[in-house]
Amino acid sequence: MHRFNWPWLVATAFAAFGSTVPLAAQIDYRNLDGHRPTRVTDAYPIERYAFELTLPYGFSRASGVSTHTVSPHLEYGIGRNLMVGFGAEIADRAAETTLGVGGLWNVRRETPSWPGFGLSFEVTQPLDGARFGADASVALGALATRSVGRSRLHLNAAAAVLRPDAAARWTEPAWWAGLAWDYTLFRTSTLLVAELFAEDHGGGEEVDWVAGFGARRQLTPTLVIHGGIERSLRSGRSATEINLGLSHAFAVRALMRGGRQ
């Protein structure tokens, strides 16, 4: 079975982050998305009528077992302050592919008195012999973002409102909640982010606390590279996850108001 050369990918990605060439008038690097590079995200969707294609790669190691995954994802700003997206997660172990559909609605923008607030949903469906619908999971979430100078604070929480009957088909936690802080390096179009979150996968397992750090860097007006690492803090559990990826923002003229065919 083919194995990814993940140490080389990590070195290449963070070498790119270290470059000091300034990129002006670009803000896509400030858009935090789930697992790109951290679990905790901001409360804002992508721009109206915009598409964002993300090609993430993940490497995880837990209890001496290594897993490689690729997770292509496409999002679309379907309306004002509203986006939808779909994607897949394909792992080299466990022979299981999971499909996902989700959305984010920014209920209110940030004001001097109140943080930005959003609501999200996510539906995941495992394949490879799973029952369509019966083995699906549905999660609802709430997100808040507050700016403090160059920094922003983010608070996320989500809970599964529907889970499969078979525990072996649980692909998402029963609930999770987390806090993140990010800092913008405007001159280099780079965003640094640190997070701490707790998640419960049910089945009598202990709640897991996870710490993470990541960065996003604008390479061109439409291309962003991201990378991050997460580490479990639970006693007796050795689990580390590394993610790397590229995202490309674009628009289709025919789908924009007044666009030509």
C-alpha positions as CSV (number, residue, x, y, z in Angstrom):
1,M,0.0,0.0,0.0
2,H,1.3,3.4,-0.9
3,R,2.5,5.6,2.0
4,F,2.7,9.4,2.0
5,N,6.1,11.0,2.6
6,W,4.6,13.1,5.4
7,P,7.9,14.4,7.0
8,W,8.8,16.0,3.6
9,L,5.4,17.5,3.3
10,V,5.6,19.1,6.7
11,A,9.0,20.6,6.0
12,T,7.9,22.0,2.7
13,A,4.7,23.6,4.1
14,F,6.4,25.3,7.0
15,A,9.2,26.5,4.8
16,A,6.6,28.3,2.8
17,F,5.1,29.8,6.0
18,G,8.6,31.2,6.8
19,S,8.9,33.3,3.6
20,T,8.7,37.0,4.1
21,V,7.4,38.2,0.7
22,P,4.5,40.5,1.4
23,L,1.1,40.0,-0.3
24,A,-1.2,42.9,-0.2
25,A,-5.1,43.2,-0.2
26,Q,-5.7,39.5,0.4
27,I,-7.8,38.2,3.3
28,D,-8.7,34.6,2.5
29,Y,-5.9,33.4,4.8
30,R,-8.0,34.7,7.7
31,N,-10.9,32.4,7.0
32,L,-10.7,29.5,9.5
33,D,-12.4,26.3,8.4
34,G,-12.9,23.0,10.3
35,H,-9.6,21.0,10.4
36,R,-8.0,23.5,8.1
37,P,-5.9,23.8,10.1
38,T,-7.7,23.6,13.5
39,R,-11.0,22.1,14.8
40,V,-12.2,25.5,16.1
41,T,-13.3,27.9,13.4
42,D,-14.6,31.5,13.0
43,A,-18.2,32.3,12.8
44,Y,-18.1,33.5,9.2
45,P,-18.9,31.7,5.9
46,I,-17.0,32.4,2.6
47,E,-18.1,35.3,0.4
48,R,-21.4,35.2,-1.4
49,Y,-21.2,33.4,-4.8
50,A,-17.6,32.3,-4.0
51,F,-16.3,28.7,-4.2
52,E,-13.5,27.3,-2.2
53,L,-11.9,24.0,-3.1
54,T,-9.7,22.5,-0.3
55,L,-7.3,19.5,-0.7
56,P,-6.2,18.5,2.8
57,Y,-3.9,15.7,3.8
58,G,-3.9,14.3,7.3
59,F,-1.6,12.0,9.3
60,S,-2.5,10.7,12.7
61,R,-0.9,8.3,15.1
62,A,-2.6,6.8,18.1
63,S,-1.6,3.8,20.2
64,G,1.2,3.0,17.7
65,V,-1.1,2.9,14.7
66,S,-0.6,5.4,11.8
67,T,-3.3,6.5,9.5
68,H,-3.1,8.7,6.4
69,T,-6.2,10.5,5.0
70,V,-7.1,12.8,2.2
71,S,-10.2,15.0,2.5
72,P,-11.2,17.0,-0.6
73,H,-13.9,19.6,0.2
74,L,-15.8,22.1,-1.8
75,E,-17.8,25.1,-0.3
76,Y,-20.0,27.6,-1.9
77,G,-21.4,30.9,-0.7
78,I,-25.0,30.2,-1.6
79,G,-26.4,33.4,-0.1
80,R,-25.7,36.4,2.0
81,N,-23.8,35.2,5.2
82,L,-24.7,31.6,4.2
83,M,-22.6,28.8,2.7
84,V,-22.9,25.0,2.0
85,G,-20.3,22.4,1.4
86,F,-19.6,18.8,0.8
87,G,-16.6,16.5,0.9
88,A,-15.2,13.1,1.6
89,E,-12.6,11.6,3.9
90,I,-10.6,8.7,2.6
91,A,-8.3,6.8,4.9
92,D,-5.6,4.3,4.0
93,R,-6.5,2.1,7.0
94,A,-9.9,0.8,8.1
95,A,-10.9,0.7,4.4
96,E,-13.7,3.3,5.0
97,T,-14.7,6.4,3.1
98,T,-17.0,8.9,4.7
99,L,-19.1,11.5,2.8
100,G,-20.1,14.8,4.4
101,V,-22.5,17.7,3.7
102,G,-22.7,20.8,5.9
103,G,-23.5,24.5,6.1
104,L,-22.8,27.6,8.1
105,W,-25.1,30.6,8.6
106,N,-23.7,33.8,10.1
107,V,-26.7,34.9,12.2
108,R,-25.1,38.3,13.1
109,R,-21.9,40.1,12.2
110,E,-19.6,41.3,14.9
111,T,-20.4,44.8,16.4
112,P,-18.5,46.9,19.0
113,S,-20.9,45.4,21.7
114,W,-21.4,41.9,20.5
115,P,-19.3,39.1,18.9
116,G,-20.1,37.6,15.6
117,F,-22.4,34.5,15.9
118,G,-23.1,31.6,13.6
119,L,-25.0,28.3,13.4
120,S,-23.8,25.2,11.6
121,F,-24.9,21.7,10.7
122,E,-23.0,18.6,9.4
123,V,-24.3,15.3,8.0
124,T,-21.8,12.4,7.6
125,Q,-22.4,9.1,5.9
126,P,-19.9,6.2,6.0
127,L,-19.7,4.0,2.9
128,D,-18.2,0.5,2.5
129,G,-21.2,-1.5,3.4
130,A,-22.9,1.1,5.6
131,R,-26.7,1.5,5.5
132,F,-27.6,4.7,3.7
133,G,-29.3,7.0,6.2
134,A,-29.4,4.5,9.1
135,D,-25.6,4.8,9.6
136,A,-25.5,8.6,9.1
137,S,-24.7,11.2,11.8
138,V,-26.2,14.7,12.1
139,A,-24.5,17.4,14.3
140,L,-25.6,20.9,15.1
141,G,-23.2,23.6,16.2
142,A,-22.9,27.2,17.4
143,L,-19.9,29.5,16.8
144,A,-18.8,32.9,18.1
145,T,-16.0,35.2,17.1
146,R,-14.7,38.3,18.9
147,S,-11.9,40.6,17.5
148,V,-9.3,42.2,19.8
149,G,-6.8,44.2,17.7
150,R,-4.9,41.9,15.5
151,S,-6.2,38.9,17.4
152,R,-9.5,37.1,17.4
153,L,-11.1,34.7,19.9
154,H,-13.4,31.9,18.8
155,L,-15.7,29.7,20.8
156,N,-17.3,26.6,19.2
157,A,-19.6,23.9,20.4
158,A,-21.4,21.1,18.6
159,A,-23.5,18.0,19.5
160,A,-24.8,15.0,17.5
161,V,-28.5,15.0,17.3
162,L,-28.5,11.7,15.4
163,R,-26.0,8.8,15.5
164,P,-26.0,5.3,14.1
165,D,-27.3,2.4,16.1
166,A,-24.0,0.5,15.7
167,A,-21.1,2.1,17.7
168,A,-18.6,0.8,15.0
169,R,-20.2,3.4,12.6
170,W,-19.7,6.4,14.8
171,T,-17.5,8.7,12.8
172,E,-18.1,11.9,14.7
173,P,-18.0,12.7,18.5
174,A,-21.2,12.8,20.6
175,W,-20.2,16.4,21.4
176,W,-17.3,18.7,21.4
177,A,-16.5,22.3,22.5
178,G,-13.4,24.4,22.1
179,L,-11.7,27.8,22.3
180,A,-9.2,29.2,19.9
181,W,-7.0,32.4,19.6
182,D,-5.6,33.6,16.3
183,Y,-3.1,36.4,15.5
184,T,-2.7,38.1,12.1
185,L,0.7,38.9,10.5
186,F,-0.6,41.4,8.0
187,R,2.7,42.1,6.3
188,T,3.2,38.5,5.3
189,S,-0.5,37.5,4.9
190,T,-0.1,34.8,7.6
191,L,-2.5,33.7,10.4
192,L,-1.3,31.9,13.5
193,V,-3.9,30.0,15.6
194,A,-3.8,28.0,18.8
195,E,-6.7,26.0,20.2
196,L,-7.9,23.8,23.1
197,F,-11.0,21.6,22.9
198,A,-12.7,18.7,24.6
199,E,-14.6,15.9,22.8
200,D,-16.6,12.9,23.9
201,H,-17.0,10.0,21.6
202,G,-19.5,8.2,23.8
203,G,-19.4,4.5,24.6
204,G,-18.2,5.1,28.1
205,E,-14.9,6.6,27.0
206,E,-13.3,9.4,29.0
207,V,-13.6,12.9,27.6
208,D,-10.5,13.8,25.6
209,W,-8.8,17.1,25.8
210,V,-6.8,18.2,22.8
211,A,-4.4,21.1,22.2
212,G,-3.5,22.3,18.7
213,F,-1.5,24.9,16.8
214,G,-1.7,25.9,13.1
215,A,-1.0,28.5,10.5
216,R,-2.5,29.8,7.2
217,R,-0.5,31.6,4.6
218,Q,-1.7,33.4,1.4
219,L,0.6,32.3,-1.5
220,T,-1.3,34.0,-4.3
221,P,-4.6,36.1,-4.4
222,T,-6.6,32.8,-4.7
223,L,-4.3,30.2,-3.1
224,V,-3.8,29.5,0.6
225,I,-1.6,26.9,2.3
226,H,-2.4,25.6,5.8
227,G,-0.8,23.3,8.3
228,G,-1.4,22.3,11.8
229,I,-0.8,19.8,14.6
230,E,-3.0,18.5,17.4
231,R,-2.0,16.5,20.4
232,S,-4.2,14.6,23.0
233,L,-3.7,15.7,26.6
234,R,-5.6,12.8,28.1
235,S,-3.5,10.7,30.5
236,G,-2.5,7.3,29.0
237,R,-3.6,8.2,25.4
238,S,-0.8,8.9,22.9
239,A,-2.5,10.5,19.9
240,T,-1.1,13.1,17.5
241,E,-2.6,14.5,14.3
242,I,-0.9,16.5,11.6
243,N,-2.7,18.2,8.7
244,L,-1.5,20.0,5.6
245,G,-3.4,21.4,2.6
246,L,-4.1,23.9,-0.1
247,S,-7.3,25.9,-0.8
248,H,-8.2,27.7,-3.9
249,A,-10.9,30.4,-4.0
250,F,-12.8,31.1,-7.3
251,A,-16.1,32.2,-8.8
252,V,-18.3,31.1,-11.7
253,R,-19.6,34.0,-13.6
254,A,-22.8,32.3,-14.6
255,L,-23.8,31.7,-11.0
256,M,-23.3,35.4,-10.0
257,R,-26.1,37.9,-10.1
258,G,-26.0,39.5,-13.5
259,G,-23.4,37.0,-14.7
260,R,-23.2,35.9,-18.3
261,Q,-23.7,32.3,-19.5
